[in-house]
Amino acid sequence: MIEPADSLFQTPEQPEEGAPRKKRKPSGGFECKLGLLLGLCGLAASRLGQLWIAFDVFSQFTLQFAVITAAFLIGWAMPRAKLLTAFVVLVLGIVAIGAWPHLASREARVLATAQPGERALKVASFNTLWVNQNADAVKAEVERLDADIIVLIEMGRAKRPILAQMKSLYPYQFDCFGVDFCKFAVLSKLPITDTQARGKWAGPSYIRVRLGPEAGGLTVFGVHTIRFPHSQAQFRQVTELARLIERTPGPRLVMGDFNATPFSRILAVLQDSANLKRLTNLPSWPSRFSLPQIAIDHIFVSPGIRQLESEQIGEPAGSDHYPVTVRIAVPAGP
């Protein structure tokens, strides 16, 4: 049967006035649940390094996993624009992590003052990056930091001439360029009385100097450990290093690139076994986009050494690391 012509032009029935409209279900809820699960799994994995050292790599990203968890939890709780909210919070969180060390370094907070019988020292550690060819920038940054003693790591051939150029500022120097896998230099304003460097041994490459009575016979270690995916080797290296440091008499200062964060088992072993206190927390790597995300450059001290000011980062000077600095007080002789 043929429909009447006018029926072809009839509009669909409209809902009666006052009838409740069907609510549109907010989108993004499932995706936010997946993101939240990812963040929680990451946080859990970062703690599993206590049981199996291979999982310790996840501890490097503990802050990032916390940001992911918070971002997707907030997004999930929103009535609408769930994914957009989670994405915005995630980006802001990552930016905040990168901005934190810059803001903290604007002006060092005074924590204490040196007492009679103590000597105040500004100390610094800087991984200059092996392939970094910008020797002038590195030299300028070392001079700007003006530390009393600084450990330079990954000193490639292009940067080595700057050591002689800084003799007036740092008359006491020691390097281990002739030792396999040991590319360190220590620059000091105070006399050095004893030196040692090791590359091939059970522990990580390190350089060691002992200062004179002006600094209470302070022993300074510069260290660079192996990194992921060699977690087992890194753990063995740090264990051996802790034994060496623990046997070293007198006050001790340990600085360098440990390729491990404050949340890691690696640093916990070093602190506990060598009886050291870590003074650093600020992210120092990578320098790309000026938003460092991971704190892997650290400064440790033995009992009897006090922290006078909060830590700071410097400028990367062509490296993928930021230098880290802190002011300490060491017991000093006459």
GUMAR-48080 format. One line per 4 residues: their letters; for each residue x, y, z of C-alpha. Coordinates in nm, 4 decimals, padded with zeros to 6 digits. Example, Ala and Ser with C-alpha at 12.3 -4.5 7.8 and 13.67 -1.06 7.14 Angstrom:
2
AS> 01.2300,-00.4500,00.7800  01.3670,-00.1060,00.7140
END
This chain:
334
MIEP> 00.0000,00.0000,00.0000  00.1332,00.3440,-00.0928  00.1739,00.5861,00.1954  -00.0065,00.9196,00.1663
ADSL> 00.2177,01.1836,00.0166  00.2017,01.4074,00.3198  00.3242,01.1250,00.5446  00.6625,01.1304,00.3671
FQTP> 00.7323,01.4735,00.5102  00.6344,01.4046,00.8684  00.9045,01.4889,01.1270  01.0092,01.2365,01.3922
EQPE> 00.8099,01.2434,01.7074  00.9495,01.4934,01.9560  00.9641,01.4094,02.3256  00.6778,01.5499,02.5196
EGAP> 00.7462,01.8763,02.6874  00.8759,01.8242,03.0389  00.9865,01.4662,02.9743  01.3356,01.3912,03.1206
RKKR> 01.6131,01.3805,02.8620  01.8449,01.0828,02.8507  02.1749,01.1820,03.0081  02.4857,01.1353,02.8018
KPSG> 02.7317,00.9065,02.9803  03.0628,01.0867,03.0511  03.3458,00.9472,02.8381  03.6992,00.8671,02.9490
GFEC> 03.6143,00.6770,03.2653  03.7533,00.3461,03.1410  04.0722,00.5089,03.0116  04.1234,00.6882,03.3443
KLGL> 04.0874,00.3571,03.5274  04.3560,00.2070,03.3050  04.5840,00.5073,03.3669  04.5258,00.4826,03.7414
LLGL> 04.6079,00.1109,03.7291  04.9273,00.1873,03.5361  05.0368,00.4412,03.7958  04.9639,00.2091,04.0874
CGLA> 05.1461,-00.0800,03.9186  05.4452,00.1462,03.8584  05.4534,00.2511,04.2230  05.4311,-00.1111,04.3321
ASRL> 05.7063,-00.2149,04.0890  05.9317,00.0617,04.2228  05.9216,-00.1083,04.5648  05.9852,-00.4584,04.4304
GQLW> 06.3528,-00.3730,04.3936  06.3785,-00.4544,04.7637  06.3068,-00.8166,04.6693  06.4650,-00.8419,04.3246
IAFD> 06.7232,-00.5845,04.2252  06.6233,-00.5885,03.8569  06.3003,-00.4099,03.9546  06.4995,-00.1268,04.1120
VFSQ> 06.4969,00.0508,03.7752  06.1309,00.1381,03.8353  06.2355,00.3339,04.1453  06.3954,00.5869,03.9078
FTLQ> 06.0473,00.6967,03.8056  05.8704,00.6945,04.1419  05.7785,01.0636,04.1174  05.6476,01.0188,03.7645
FAVI> 05.4369,00.7163,03.8650  05.2964,00.9208,04.1531  05.2022,01.1990,03.9101  05.0360,00.9477,03.6746
TAAF> 04.8385,00.7996,03.9628  04.7214,01.1395,04.0878  04.6377,01.2662,03.7365  04.4144,00.9746,03.6405
LIGW> 04.2551,00.9571,03.9852  04.1557,01.3235,03.9580  04.0385,01.2717,03.5992  03.8287,00.9710,03.6982
AMPR> 03.6585,01.1745,03.9724  03.5574,01.4549,03.7349  03.1953,01.4584,03.6116  03.3061,01.5391,03.2552
AKLL> 03.6219,01.5964,03.0490  03.7876,01.3135,03.2407  04.0708,01.2438,02.9965  04.1361,01.6108,02.9328
TAFV> 04.1606,01.6763,03.3060  04.3957,01.3810,03.3557  04.6165,01.4953,03.0682  04.6373,01.8526,03.2001
VLVL> 04.7222,01.7357,03.5544  04.9811,01.4937,03.4125  05.1553,01.7641,03.2104  05.1480,02.0084,03.5014
GIVA> 05.2933,01.7423,03.7314  05.5836,01.6643,03.4976  05.6548,02.0352,03.4539  05.6422,02.0829,03.8313
IGAW> 05.9025,01.8097,03.8845  06.1326,01.9793,03.6325  06.0753,02.3270,03.7745  06.1352,02.2210,04.1349
PHLA> 06.5193,02.2104,04.1219  06.5342,02.5477,03.9449  06.3103,02.7132,04.2023  06.4969,02.5495,04.4913
SREA> 06.8275,02.6738,04.3502  06.7395,03.0409,04.3224  06.8744,03.1020,04.6699  07.0209,02.8484,04.9093
RVLA> 06.8428,02.8185,05.2426  07.0741,02.8582,05.5402  07.0340,02.5540,05.7658  07.3189,02.6150,06.0102
TAQP> 07.6391,02.8115,06.0560  07.9923,02.6841,06.0959  08.1028,02.6573,06.4574  08.4497,02.7146,06.6071
GERA> 08.6697,02.4215,06.5080  08.4832,02.3710,06.1813  08.5620,02.4775,05.8271  08.2857,02.5658,05.5806
LKVA> 08.3300,02.4155,05.2347  08.1248,02.4435,04.9191  08.1431,02.1103,04.7342  08.0155,02.0157,04.3905
SFNT> 07.9761,01.7191,04.1571  07.9362,01.7590,03.7804  07.8972,01.4921,03.5134  08.0177,01.6935,03.2141
LWVN> 07.9121,01.4267,02.9552  08.1824,01.2394,02.7664  08.0751,01.3611,02.4204  08.0268,01.7223,02.5297
QNAD> 08.2719,01.9296,02.3250  08.1852,02.2673,02.4788  08.4940,02.2982,02.6979  08.4599,02.6745,02.7365
AVKA> 08.1062,02.6401,02.8739  08.2173,02.3753,03.1232  08.5094,02.5923,03.2362  08.2813,02.8939,03.2765
EVER> 08.0328,02.6932,03.4828  08.3022,02.5475,03.7098  08.4344,02.8986,03.7706  08.0843,03.0309,03.8330
LDAD> 08.0063,02.7588,04.0864  08.3275,02.8532,04.2696  08.3234,02.5417,04.4868  08.6121,02.4727,04.7236
IIVL> 08.6317,02.1221,04.5840  08.4618,01.9813,04.2754  08.4532,01.6362,04.1156  08.4301,01.6389,03.7347
IEMG> 08.3015,01.3198,03.5703  08.3188,01.1979,03.2087  08.5991,01.4344,03.1211  08.6416,01.3758,02.7481
RAKR> 08.9592,01.4772,02.5671  08.8142,01.8064,02.4440  08.7579,01.9271,02.8011  09.0879,01.8239,02.9597
PILA> 09.2840,02.1378,02.8612  09.0615,02.3512,03.0860  09.2215,02.1938,03.3944  09.5495,02.3725,03.3330
QMKS> 09.3583,02.6914,03.2534  09.2021,02.6862,03.6009  09.5228,02.6353,03.7952  09.5050,02.9821,03.9459
LYPY> 09.1614,02.9097,04.0924  09.2302,02.5429,04.1672  09.6015,02.4970,04.2365  09.5508,02.1416,04.3670
QFDC> 09.4302,01.8912,04.1082  09.4267,01.5197,04.0460  09.2919,01.3209,03.7501  09.2817,00.9545,03.6528
FGVD> 09.2814,00.9815,03.2737  09.5525,00.7178,03.2508  09.3405,00.4566,03.4312  09.0968,00.2435,03.2292
FCKF> 08.7335,00.3508,03.2680  08.8338,00.6297,03.5074  08.7668,00.9688,03.3502  08.7529,01.1899,03.6591
AVLS> 08.9237,01.5030,03.7765  08.9211,01.6569,04.1244  08.9852,02.0290,04.1591  09.0563,02.1709,04.5035
KLPI> 09.1434,02.5050,04.6585  09.2913,02.3199,04.9564  09.6072,02.1068,04.9592  09.5749,01.7403,04.8598
TDTQ> 09.7944,01.5008,05.0585  09.7040,01.1603,04.9140  09.5415,01.0289,04.5949  09.4084,00.7076,04.4455
ARGK> 09.2025,00.6034,04.1407  09.0585,00.2718,04.0285  08.8811,00.1675,03.7117  08.8771,-00.2093,03.6741
WAGP> 08.7788,-00.3632,04.0067  08.4707,-00.5139,04.1703  08.3296,-00.1702,04.2499  08.2534,00.1316,04.0296
SYIR> 08.5178,00.3583,03.8815  08.6243,00.6125,04.1397  08.8792,00.8774,04.2223  08.9873,00.9536,04.5786
VRLG> 09.1797,01.2392,04.7327  09.2596,01.3242,05.0924  09.2859,01.6847,05.2005  09.5235,01.8241,05.4569
PEAG> 09.4611,01.9325,05.8166  09.2960,02.2527,05.6919  08.9954,02.0338,05.6138  09.0451,01.7871,05.8959
GLTV> 09.1947,01.5217,05.6695  08.8709,01.4958,05.4713  08.8658,01.2074,05.2201  08.6753,01.2836,04.8994
FGVH> 08.5452,01.0116,04.6689  08.4242,01.0819,04.3146  08.2091,00.7952,04.1851  08.0362,00.6888,03.8632
TIRF> 07.8353,00.3658,03.8751  07.7133,00.1520,03.5878  07.3484,00.2015,03.4903  07.0403,00.0049,03.3829
PHSQ> 07.0010,-00.2567,03.2368  07.3019,-00.3792,03.4394  07.1166,-00.3685,03.7709  07.2850,-00.6744,03.9190
AQFR> 07.6312,-00.5381,03.8378  07.5357,-00.1961,03.9749  07.4225,-00.3537,04.3010  07.7496,-00.5459,04.3333
QVTE> 07.9494,-00.2330,04.2537  07.7773,-00.0245,04.5198  07.8098,-00.3029,04.7771  08.1870,-00.3150,04.7207
LARL> 08.2102,00.0633,04.7258  08.0242,00.0787,05.0570  08.2755,-00.1649,05.2104  08.5656,00.0458,05.0878
IERT> 08.4185,00.3705,05.2192  08.3268,00.2139,05.5525  08.6895,00.1066,05.6010  08.8238,00.4541,05.5194
PGPR> 08.9197,00.6412,05.8382  08.8281,00.9995,05.9160  08.5589,01.2250,05.7709  08.4380,01.1229,05.4246
LVMG> 08.2662,01.3033,05.1395  08.1243,01.0930,04.8527  07.9992,01.2592,04.5335  07.9139,01.1583,04.1805
DFNA> 07.6729,01.0094,03.9300  07.5150,00.7048,04.0930  07.2503,00.6379,03.8271  07.0038,00.5824,04.1110
TPFS> 06.7421,00.7964,04.2819  06.6645,00.8561,04.6512  06.3864,00.5935,04.6208  06.6255,00.3190,04.5078
RILA> 06.7652,00.0196,04.6909  07.1044,00.1064,04.5425  07.1365,00.4295,04.7400  06.9854,00.2728,05.0508
VLQD> 07.2590,00.0069,05.0497  07.5296,00.2710,05.0120  07.3903,00.4853,05.2931  07.3337,00.2028,05.5379
SANL> 07.6434,-00.0059,05.4681  07.8881,00.2860,05.4515  07.7183,00.4831,05.7301  07.6615,00.7896,05.5130
KRLT> 07.3990,01.0610,05.4984  07.2660,01.1776,05.1608  07.2326,01.5563,05.1249  07.0735,01.5644,04.7800
NLPS> 06.7227,01.5114,04.6416  06.6874,01.7491,04.3471  06.6385,01.6086,03.9952  06.9566,01.6622,03.7933
WPSR> 06.8958,01.4640,03.4706  06.8189,01.5089,03.1857  06.8890,01.8727,03.1029  06.6771,01.8558,02.7837
FSLP> 06.3997,02.1183,02.7801  06.5404,02.2454,03.1136  06.3053,02.0099,03.2980  06.5204,01.7524,03.4830
QIAI> 06.3130,01.4600,03.6058  06.5452,01.2207,03.7879  06.7798,01.2749,04.0842  07.0850,01.0606,04.0059
DHIF> 07.3721,01.2975,04.0990  07.4327,01.2926,04.4726  07.6481,01.4082,04.7616  07.6933,01.1989,05.0773
VSPG> 07.8763,01.2748,05.4017  07.9906,01.0715,05.6984  07.8886,01.1430,06.0615  08.0451,01.4577,06.2038
IRQL> 08.0000,01.6589,05.8817  07.7118,01.9036,05.8937  07.5077,02.0549,05.6120  07.5057,02.4347,05.6268
ESEQ> 07.2875,02.5217,05.3261  07.0295,02.3527,05.1079  07.1474,02.1873,04.7888  07.1402,02.3622,04.4522
IGEP> 07.1856,02.2760,04.0866  07.3965,02.4776,03.8439  07.3877,02.5045,03.4643  07.4454,02.2020,03.2347
AGSD> 07.7022,02.3751,03.0082  07.6356,02.1352,02.7215  07.5987,01.8262,02.9412  07.2865,01.6170,02.9916
HYPV> 07.3394,01.6544,03.3686  07.3117,01.9540,03.5974  07.5899,01.9982,03.8523  07.4839,01.9657,04.2164
TVRI> 07.6340,02.1716,04.4974  07.5989,02.1985,04.8735  07.7784,02.3803,05.1544  07.9025,02.1710,05.4454
AVPA> 08.1035,02.2119,05.7672  08.3891,01.9716,05.8409  08.5921,01.9392,06.1597  08.9214,02.1153,06.0879
GP> 09.2597,02.1210,06.2485  09.4562,02.4297,06.3461
END
